[in-house]
Amino acid sequence: MVRLTARDDGFSLLEVMAAMFVLTVGLLSLVGVAAVGVQRVGQSSPTLIAREKAREAIESVHAARDTGELTWATIRNVPAGGIFVVGPQDLRLPGVDGIVNTADDGAIETIRTAGADNVLNNSDDVITELTNFTREIQIETLNYDGTTTVNPNLRQITVTISYLANTTWRDYTITTYISAYS
């Protein structure tokens, strides 16, 4: 006959419950990470749109300066004698001047996505207005380094796109510089 010693008994109920607790905490944290991942995927499309709309605004200002569409004096916000409207504006198509966030902007921008047949540019496409986006363009003068003297040939452009991602408002901001010389 074999006698069991205390070492050979196996696990106690307390040890099994502690192990189950540790396993449960680990699994729940993995579920939490998965939930955050799903949330981030849901936010990626609006974030991409915001980034591209901010870049588009910057590029349109530089292109207008380079082509002579804008004079250096007009690359300012309206209160400073320029053409760029102050404050957050709906994301609208550029007007006749081809530049966004000016007084002549058109209709609210839309995005076209493929419909049920997964073919783009046909009758079942889904067209969505970008009503959950705003764009603000701030143009500021800059000083010469280390002085209070304004540099007449350099300005800072800050474009901020505010957008609704799931249920949270977020901002995407790009800051760049523009000079009087193309």
C-alpha positions, 0 to 999 in steps of 0.5 A, a space after each residue: 500500500 502507498 501512503 500519500 505525503 503532503 507533497 503528493 496531494 495535488 493542489 488545494 482549492 485555494 491554490 486553484 482559485 488563485 490560479 483562476 483569478 490570475 488567468 481571469 485577470 490576464 484574459 480580461 486585460 487581453 479583451 480590453 486591449 482588443 476593445 481599444 484596437 477595435 475603437 482605434 480602427 473605427 477612428 482611422 478613417 476620420 483621422 486619415 480624412 483630417 490629415 489629408 484635408 489639412 495637407 490639402 489646405 497647406 498645398 493650396 496656399 503654397 500653390 496659389 503663392 507660386 502661381 501668382 494667384 495670391 499676392 504676399 499681402 493677401 496670405 493673411 487672415 481677414 482681420 489682418 487684410 488677407 483672404 482667409 476666414 477666421 475661426 473653424 469653418 465647415 469643410 467646404 469645396 474651394 470657390 472660384 479662387 481655388 483656395 479653401 477657407 476663403 469667403 467664396 467657398 462652395 458646398 460642404 465636401 462629400 466622400 463617395 464610397 462604393 455601394 453594395 456592388 463594391 464598384 466605385 462611380 456607379 449608381 449605387 455609390 454612397 455619398 457622405 457629407 463631411 459634416 463632422 469636420 471643421 477646418 481653421 487656418 491661422 496665419 501669423 507673422 514671425 519675428 526675426 530670431 531673438 528680436 521683436 522685429 517682424 520678419 516681413 518675408 516669413 509667416 507661419 500657417 497652422 491648419 487645424 481640422 477638428 473631427 468627430 471620431 466615434 463619439 469623441 471630438 479630436 484635432 489634427 494640426 499641421 504647422 508650416 511656414 511660407 515665405 514671400 519667395 516661391 
